[in-house]
Amino acid sequence: MGDPVATANMREHFPEYADTPTEALDDAVAALVVTDWPEIADLDEEFDVIATPVVVDGRRAIDRQDGIVYEGLTW
């Protein structure tokens, strides 16, 4: 899941597009953050569902946390 405003349009091209960030992270191996919408920036324990949590943050939206391999881009 990316931009929550774009879900309907994205689903036309990608039927498997997730409805929520939590659903998108389920069975994921990493997360790439490319938006700073509150629905994304407020994620915390949702990253716990990733087997080895790796977060690449392109918007500096996610706070670093213990247990997550975090890489910030653009700064």
C-alpha positions in Angstrom: 0.0 0.0 0.0 1.3 3.4 -0.8 -0.7 6.6 -1.0 -4.1 6.0 0.7 -5.8 8.4 -1.7 -4.6 6.3 -4.7 -5.9 2.9 -3.6 -8.8 2.8 -6.1 -6.6 3.8 -9.1 -3.7 1.5 -8.1 -6.1 -1.5 -7.7 -7.1 -1.1 -11.4 -3.5 -1.9 -12.3 -2.5 -4.1 -9.3 -5.5 -6.2 -8.1 -3.5 -7.4 -5.1 -2.9 -3.8 -3.8 -3.5 -3.9 0.0 -6.3 -2.0 1.7 -4.2 -1.1 4.8 -0.5 -0.7 5.7 -0.8 -3.7 8.1 -2.2 -5.9 5.3 0.6 -4.8 3.0 3.3 -5.7 5.6 1.9 -9.1 6.3 4.4 -11.7 4.8 6.6 -8.8 3.6 10.4 -9.0 3.7 10.9 -5.2 3.8 9.0 -1.9 3.6 9.8 1.0 1.4 8.3 4.2 2.7 7.7 6.8 -0.1 4.9 8.9 1.4 4.5 10.7 4.7 0.8 10.4 5.0 -0.3 10.0 8.6 -1.5 6.4 7.9 2.1 5.5 7.1 4.1 7.8 9.4 2.1 6.6 12.4 3.2 2.9 11.9 5.0 1.3 14.8 4.3 -2.2 15.9 2.9 -2.9 12.4 6.5 -3.6 11.3 6.7 -6.5 13.7 4.9 -8.7 11.2 8.0 -8.6 8.9 10.2 -11.6 9.6 13.4 -9.5 9.7 12.1 -5.9 9.7 13.9 -3.8 7.1 12.5 -0.3 6.5 13.8 2.0 3.8 12.4 5.4 4.4 12.4 7.8 1.5 10.4 10.5 3.3 11.9 10.5 6.8 8.5 9.7 8.1 9.2 6.7 10.3 10.9 6.9 13.7 13.9 4.6 14.2 13.0 1.7 16.5 14.9 -1.2 18.1 14.6 -4.4 16.2 14.2 -2.8 12.8 17.0 -2.4 10.2 16.3 1.2 9.2 17.8 3.1 6.3 16.8 6.7 5.7 17.2 8.2 2.2 17.2 11.8 1.0 19.0 13.4 4.0 
